[in-house]
Amino acid sequence: MAETYDLIVRGGTVVNHAGTFRADVGITGGKTVYIGDLSTADAGEVFDATGLHVLPGVIDTQVHFREPGLEHKEDLQAGARGAVLGGVTAVFEMPNTNPTTTDPDAMADKLKRARGRMDCDHAFYVGGTPQNTEHLGELERLPGCCGVKVFMGASTGNLLIETDEGVEAVLRNVNRRATFHSEDEFRLEDRRSLARQGDWTSHTDVRDAEAARLSTERLIRLARKCGKRIHVLHVSTLDEIPLLAAARDIATVEITPQHLTLEGPEAYERLKGRAQMNPPVRGADHRAALWEAVRQGVADVIGSDHAPHTLEEKEKPYPQSPSGMPGVQTLLPLMLDHANAGRLSLERVVDLTSAGAQRVFGTAGKGRLAKGYDGDLTIVDMKEKKEITDAMMANKSGWTPFAGMTVTGWPKATIIRGNIVMRDDEVVAEGLGEPVRFMETLQPEG
């Protein structure tokens, strides 16, 4: 055991693969090198974690940072700042930008934009389109790519692949796990007339549970036919859970904090456009089923689906108002609050926010607080009570649907590869984010 480390996190309660226990963490060269008693060791820097919990670095596997093309709502720099303020050490960003991330040049452009500007580590999805399907096997192997994302509904332009033939073509051309927004576009088209002007409660009529169930049933069938792995984003209905539970050999599942926390119709009556997202926030029976999916292990990851729009856009009457809400900065506080309320254990929070991402996406050297892994730590105070406000949000649109909510449990520090990036609600090191690597696409060295 080395006696000198770059950083020692001392005196905290570690929550990792071995359980929950008091230990110090030693980091050298950006890697975790020892977990245990380091009371006699020295370090270039010591973080006193007495009274705090030391978690593996949180990974948010679904964010929309809007750059390039929509920077008036959000950009990579502001989005990443919100991430580290929320205890998030890495994010996977979506392809529905302008231009879309659907070819090598667009992927290279995002990585270039991220360099020196993003405070957290990052990877980018490549979008599947009818035009690039035959190239997806090459595109998914690009450095910095976390996988292929397909919109089966709810998208614009060439990112929409709504037919069975199109989805099957994607699955036959990919080798990694493909990620899907699963709503049936044909049913959505048929139900658009059900939107009631200025009435956000009708959002669940337009995008009903059956649209999600139909799509997910189709997707599972096609994945089995092709012998490929799928990841279903923001599952929102009780109807999908049994289907996904029966497909654990090929399917993994994301649930969002919004769908676990908000409930219709109350959320629409109180928040109006701020509660609008796709798939919708639904009623109590669906929310209860999602919590049961968390308890039964059907849920693999928690992703925020961070997707800001300006308040001016959100205040347009329904259905002119756009769908999407900020979430990367509040993902962890909400889940810590749920843990304190007894809805899930802190160990399960860790599983959903780090180990789950490692299992689903195969991150290389990330997703565990273990010797040899990146020195990514999220340090939290499980007892701190704090009111979430719009003013504390880093997103360029400047709001959160959870404003006014008091939570118990708060991130106190974000450590990325041994660098203290956030401490006590302040970003103290900027622009240090690097691309995440993946075990299925490791690049040759030298």
C-alpha positions in Angstrom: 0.0 0.0 0.0 1.4 3.4 -1.0 1.9 5.8 1.8 1.4 8.9 -0.3 -1.6 9.7 -2.5 -2.8 12.5 -4.7 -6.1 12.7 -2.8 -7.4 11.0 0.3 -11.2 11.2 1.1 -11.0 10.6 4.8 -13.6 9.5 7.4 -16.7 9.0 5.2 -19.2 6.2 4.9 -18.5 4.4 1.7 -21.4 2.8 -0.2 -20.1 0.4 -2.8 -20.0 -3.3 -4.0 -18.9 -4.4 -0.5 -21.8 -2.7 1.4 -21.9 0.4 3.6 -19.0 1.0 5.9 -16.6 3.6 7.3 -13.5 3.9 5.2 -11.0 6.3 3.6 -10.5 6.4 -0.2 -7.0 6.9 -1.7 -6.7 8.2 -5.3 -3.5 8.5 -7.3 -3.1 9.2 -11.0 -6.8 9.6 -11.4 -7.6 6.1 -10.2 -8.9 4.7 -6.9 -6.0 2.7 -5.5 -7.1 1.9 -1.9 -10.2 1.7 0.2 -9.7 1.3 3.9 -7.8 2.8 6.8 -5.5 5.6 5.5 -5.1 7.3 8.9 -1.3 7.1 8.7 -1.0 8.0 5.0 -0.2 11.4 3.4 -1.7 13.0 0.4 -1.3 16.1 -1.7 -4.9 16.9 -0.8 -7.2 15.6 1.9 -11.0 15.9 1.8 -12.7 15.5 5.2 -15.8 13.4 4.6 -16.7 13.0 8.3 -20.4 12.6 8.6 -20.9 12.2 4.8 -21.5 9.3 2.5 -19.1 8.6 -0.3 -20.7 7.1 -3.4 -19.4 6.0 -6.8 -19.6 8.9 -9.2 -23.1 9.4 -10.5 -23.6 8.8 -14.2 -26.6 10.4 -16.0 -27.2 8.3 -19.1 -29.7 10.6 -20.8 -29.3 14.4 -21.2 -30.2 16.8 -24.0 -27.7 19.7 -23.8 -29.0 21.3 -27.1 -25.6 22.2 -28.7 -25.2 22.8 -31.5 -28.2 24.7 -32.8 -30.4 25.4 -29.8 -28.0 27.2 -27.4 -30.6 29.7 -26.4 -32.1 26.8 -24.3 -28.9 25.0 -23.1 -25.4 24.2 -24.1 -22.7 21.8 -23.2 -20.9 24.1 -20.8 -24.0 25.1 -18.8 -25.4 21.6 -18.9 -22.2 20.1 -17.5 -22.0 22.8 -14.9 -25.5 21.7 -13.7 -24.4 18.1 -13.7 -21.4 18.6 -11.4 -23.4 20.9 -9.1 -25.8 18.0 -8.8 -23.2 15.4 -8.0 -23.0 13.9 -11.5 -19.6 12.9 -12.8 -20.5 11.8 -16.3 -23.3 12.4 -18.8 -24.4 10.7 -22.1 -25.8 13.3 -24.4 -28.5 12.9 -27.1 -28.3 13.4 -30.9 -31.4 15.6 -31.6 -29.4 18.8 -32.0 -29.1 21.0 -35.1 -27.4 19.5 -37.1 -28.2 16.1 -35.7 -25.4 13.8 -34.5 -25.7 11.2 -37.2 -22.3 11.0 -38.9 -18.6 11.1 -37.9 -18.2 14.8 -38.5 -21.1 15.7 -36.2 -19.7 13.4 -33.5 -16.2 14.9 -33.9 -17.7 18.4 -33.7 -19.4 17.6 -30.3 -16.2 16.2 -28.9 -14.4 19.3 -30.0 -17.0 21.6 -28.5 -16.9 19.6 -25.2 -13.1 19.8 -24.8 -12.1 22.4 -22.2 -15.8 23.5 -21.7 -17.5 20.6 -20.1 -16.8 20.2 -16.3 -17.9 16.5 -16.3 -16.9 13.5 -18.3 -19.1 12.8 -21.3 -20.2 10.6 -24.2 -22.6 11.2 -27.1 -25.2 9.1 -28.8 -25.3 8.8 -32.5 -28.8 9.0 -33.9 -30.3 6.3 -36.1 -32.0 7.5 -39.3 -33.4 5.8 -42.3 -30.4 7.3 -44.2 -27.5 6.1 -42.0 -28.8 2.6 -41.0 -26.3 0.6 -42.9 -23.4 2.7 -41.3 -24.5 2.3 -37.7 -22.1 -0.6 -37.0 -19.3 1.8 -37.8 -20.8 4.9 -36.2 -21.4 3.1 -32.9 -17.7 2.4 -32.6 -16.6 6.0 -32.9 -14.6 7.4 -29.9 -16.8 9.1 -27.4 -20.0 7.3 -28.6 -22.1 5.7 -26.0 -24.3 3.9 -28.6 -27.1 4.3 -31.1 -30.3 6.2 -30.1 -33.6 5.6 -32.0 -36.8 7.6 -31.8 -39.8 5.4 -32.6 -42.0 8.3 -31.8 -41.9 11.9 -30.7 -39.1 13.3 -32.8 -38.8 15.6 -35.8 -36.9 15.5 -39.0 -34.9 12.4 -40.1 -34.4 11.0 -36.6 -37.8 9.3 -36.6 -37.8 5.6 -37.3 -41.4 4.6 -36.8 -41.8 1.4 -38.9 -41.0 -2.2 -37.9 -38.9 -2.5 -41.1 -36.9 0.6 -40.0 -36.3 -0.6 -36.5 -35.3 -4.1 -37.7 -32.8 -2.6 -40.1 -31.2 -0.6 -37.2 -31.1 -3.8 -35.0 -29.5 -5.8 -37.8 -26.7 -3.3 -38.3 -25.7 -2.6 -34.7 -23.7 -4.8 -32.4 -23.8 -2.8 -29.2 -27.0 -2.3 -27.1 -29.3 0.1 -28.9 -31.3 2.7 -27.1 -34.9 3.6 -27.9 -37.6 6.2 -27.2 -40.5 3.9 -27.3 -43.8 5.4 -28.3 -45.9 4.3 -31.3 -45.8 7.1 -33.8 -48.9 5.8 -35.7 -51.0 5.9 -32.6 -49.7 9.3 -31.6 -50.7 10.6 -35.1 -54.2 9.2 -34.7 -54.6 10.9 -31.3 -53.2 14.4 -31.9 -56.7 15.7 -32.3 -57.4 14.8 -28.6 -55.3 17.7 -27.4 -57.4 20.3 -25.7 -56.3 23.9 -26.2 -54.6 25.2 -23.1 -55.3 22.0 -21.1 -52.1 20.2 -20.2 -54.0 17.3 -18.6 -54.9 16.2 -22.1 -51.2 15.4 -22.8 -51.9 11.9 -21.4 -54.8 11.5 -23.8 -52.7 12.3 -26.8 -49.7 10.2 -25.7 -51.6 7.5 -23.8 -50.2 4.4 -22.1 -51.3 2.3 -25.0 -48.9 4.2 -27.4 -46.0 3.2 -25.1 -47.2 -0.4 -24.6 -47.7 -1.0 -28.3 -44.3 0.4 -29.2 -42.4 -1.5 -26.4 -44.2 -4.8 -27.4 -43.1 -4.3 -31.0 -39.6 -3.4 -30.0 -39.1 -6.5 -27.8 -40.4 -8.7 -30.6 -38.1 -7.2 -33.2 -35.1 -7.4 -30.8 -35.8 -11.1 -30.3 -36.1 -11.7 -34.0 -32.7 -10.0 -34.6 -31.0 -11.4 -31.5 -29.9 -7.9 -30.4 -29.9 -6.0 -27.1 -32.1 -3.0 -26.4 -32.3 -0.3 -23.7 -35.8 1.3 -23.3 -35.7 4.9 -22.1 -38.0 6.7 -19.7 -40.4 3.9 -19.2 -43.6 5.5 -17.9 -46.5 2.9 -17.8 -47.6 0.0 -15.7 -48.4 -1.8 -19.0 -44.8 -1.9 -20.1 -43.4 -3.3 -16.9 -44.6 -7.0 -17.3 -43.4 -7.0 -20.9 -39.9 -5.7 -19.9 -39.7 -8.0 -16.9 -40.3 -11.0 -19.3 -37.5 -9.7 -21.5 -34.6 -9.4 -19.1 -32.3 -11.4 -21.3 -32.3 -8.7 -24.0 -33.9 -5.5 -22.5 -32.7 -3.0 -20.0 -34.9 -0.3 -18.5 -34.5 3.4 -17.6 -36.9 5.3 -15.4 -36.7 9.1 -14.7 -36.9 10.9 -11.4 -39.8 12.9 -12.9 -41.9 9.8 -13.4 -41.1 8.7 -9.9 -41.8 12.1 -8.3 -44.5 13.9 -10.2 -48.1 12.7 -10.7 -50.9 13.6 -13.1 -53.3 15.4 -13.2 -52.0 17.3 -10.1 -48.7 18.2 -11.7 -50.3 19.6 -14.9 -52.8 21.7 -12.8 -49.9 23.1 -10.7 -47.0 23.4 -13.1 -48.9 23.6 -16.5 -46.3 23.5 -19.3 -43.4 22.9 -16.9 -44.8 19.4 -16.3 -45.0 18.5 -20.0 -42.5 15.9 -21.2 -42.5 12.8 -23.5 -43.6 10.3 -22.6 -45.9 12.1 -20.2 -46.0 12.2 -16.4 -49.0 9.9 -15.7 -51.4 9.1 -12.9 -51.0 7.4 -9.5 -51.3 3.8 -10.8 -48.5 4.2 -13.3 -46.2 5.9 -10.7 -46.9 3.1 -8.2 -46.0 0.5 -10.9 -42.7 2.3 -11.6 -41.8 2.2 -7.9 -42.6 -1.5 -7.9 -40.3 -1.9 -10.9 -37.5 -0.2 -8.9 -38.2 -2.5 -5.9 -38.3 -5.7 -8.1 -35.1 -4.8 -10.0 -36.8 -4.3 -13.4 -35.3 -0.7 -13.5 -31.6 -0.7 -14.4 -30.8 3.0 -14.4 -32.1 6.4 -13.4 -31.7 8.9 -16.2 -32.8 12.5 -16.0 -33.9 13.1 -19.6 -32.6 16.7 -19.0 -34.3 18.6 -21.8 -34.7 22.4 -21.1 -36.8 24.8 -23.0 -37.1 28.5 -22.1 -39.9 29.6 -19.8 -41.2 31.7 -22.7 -41.6 28.6 -24.8 -43.1 26.6 -21.9 -45.7 29.3 -21.3 -47.3 28.8 -24.7 -50.7 27.2 -24.4 -50.9 23.5 -24.8 -50.3 21.9 -27.3 -48.1 24.6 -28.7 -45.9 24.3 -25.6 -42.8 22.0 -26.1 -42.2 18.8 -24.2 -39.1 18.5 -21.9 -37.8 19.7 -18.6 -34.4 20.2 -16.9 -33.3 17.4 -14.6 -29.5 16.7 -14.5 -28.9 18.9 -11.5 -31.9 17.5 -9.5 -31.5 13.8 -10.3 -29.5 12.9 -7.2 -31.2 15.2 -4.7 -34.6 13.8 -5.7 -33.3 10.2 -5.4 -31.6 10.9 -2.0 -34.9 12.4 -0.8 -36.7 9.2 -1.9 -34.1 7.1 0.0 -34.6 9.1 3.1 -38.4 8.7 2.8 -37.8 4.9 2.7 -38.9 4.3 -0.9 -35.6 2.7 -1.8 -32.2 2.1 -0.1 -29.1 4.2 -0.6 -27.5 1.1 -2.0 -30.2 0.9 -4.6 -29.7 4.6 -5.5 -26.0 3.7 -6.1 -27.0 0.7 -8.2 -29.3 2.9 -10.4 -27.0 5.8 -10.8 -23.6 4.2 -11.3 -23.4 0.4 -11.4 -26.5 0.2 -13.6 -24.9 2.5 -16.2 -21.8 0.3 -16.1 -23.8 -2.9 -16.7 -26.0 -1.4 -19.5 -23.4 0.5 -21.5 -20.2 -1.2 -20.5 -18.3 1.9 -19.4 -14.6 1.2 -19.2 -13.2 2.0 -15.7 -16.3 3.9 -14.5 -19.4 3.0 -12.5 -17.8 1.4 -9.4 -16.0 2.7 -6.4 -13.4 0.0 -6.5 -9.6 -0.3 -6.8 -8.4 0.3 -10.3 -11.5 2.3 -11.4 -11.5 6.0 -12.2 -11.4 8.1 -9.0 -15.0 9.3 -9.6 -16.8 10.0 -6.3 -20.1 11.7 -5.4 -20.0 12.8 -1.8 -23.4 13.5 -0.1 -24.9 14.7 3.1 -27.9 12.5 3.8 -29.1 14.8 6.6 -29.0 18.1 4.9 -32.4 19.7 4.1 -32.5 22.2 1.2 -35.2 23.9 -0.8 -34.7 23.5 -4.6 -35.1 26.8 -6.4 -35.0 28.1 -9.9 -32.2 30.5 -8.9 -29.8 27.6 -8.1 -30.2 26.0 -11.5 -27.2 26.3 -13.9 -29.3 25.4 -17.0 -29.5 28.3 -19.5 -33.3 28.3 -19.3 -33.1 29.0 -15.6 -35.8 26.8 -14.1 -36.7 23.4 -12.6 -40.2 21.8 -12.2 -39.1 21.0 -8.6 -38.8 24.6 -7.5 -40.2 25.0 -4.0 -39.7 21.4 -3.1 -37.6 20.7 0.1 -35.5 17.6 -0.1 -33.4 15.7 2.5 -30.0 14.6 1.1 -27.7 16.9 -0.9 -24.5 16.5 -2.9 -21.5 18.1 -1.2 -18.7 17.3 -3.6 -18.2 15.9 -7.1 -14.8 14.3 -7.7 -13.8 13.3 -11.2 -10.7 11.2 -11.8 -9.3 12.5 -8.5 -10.1 16.2 -9.2 -12.4 18.0 -6.8 -14.7 19.7 -9.3 -17.6 20.8 -7.1 -17.5 21.5 -3.4 -20.2 23.0 -1.2 -22.4 24.1 -4.2 -19.5 25.8 -6.0 -17.7 24.6 -9.1 -14.0 24.8 -8.1 -12.4 23.3 -11.3 -13.7 24.0 -14.8 -13.5 22.3 -18.1 -11.8 19.1 -17.0 -14.3 16.7 -18.6 -13.0 13.9 -20.8 -14.7 11.5 -23.2 -16.0 8.3 -21.5 -14.5 5.0 -22.9 -16.5 1.8 -23.4 -15.3 -1.8 -23.2 -16.9 -2.8 -26.5 -15.1 -0.1 -28.5 -11.7 0.3 -26.8 -9.3 2.0 -29.1 -5.7 0.6 -29.7 -3.0 2.5 -27.8 0.0 4.0 -29.5 
